[in-house]
Amino acid sequence: MTINERQDEIIEEFECLDDWMDKYQMLIDLGGELEPLPEQYKTEQNLIDGCQSRVWVQCETSSEENGEKVMHLQADSDALIVKGIVALLLRVLNDQRPEDVLNADLYFIERIGLHEHLSPTRSNGLLSMVKRIRTIALENVEQCAN
């Protein structure tokens, strides 16, 4: 499934909810479904700067049968809503090619109203998460070029 197909799926799910309290609950539920990040990956290197809560993102890359390199992302947070937000990002960007992650227009964030309903600190944290994942993607693209 492509990044845009995954985003469209999320938009559709959020459109079914009228109230933002229900949407927050959905974020909390998504966070609860996120596989816990193994303790060995909860390191300073994987900790995201700019988040009020503690958020870790771990990435491993592998080659698919067709030779394409894909990013396998794992993440965790110590805050429920933030954990849900990172779960959404992983749902969209996990197991995608680094080039696709780097070039993705993450329009679902705006379309589901996430920016306008997050506190400024959570909104900054979301931007920091996206920036960190894109940095990882860029590092992978550069490694392939060498």
Secondary structure, DSSP 8 states (H G I E B T S, - for coil): --HHHHHHHHHHHHHT--SHHHHHHHHHHHHHHS----GGG-STTTB-TT-SS-EEEEEEEEE-TTS-EEEEEEEEESSHHHHHHHHHHHHHHTTB-HHHHHH---THHHHTTHHHHS-HHHHHHHHHHHHHHHHHHHHHHHHHH-
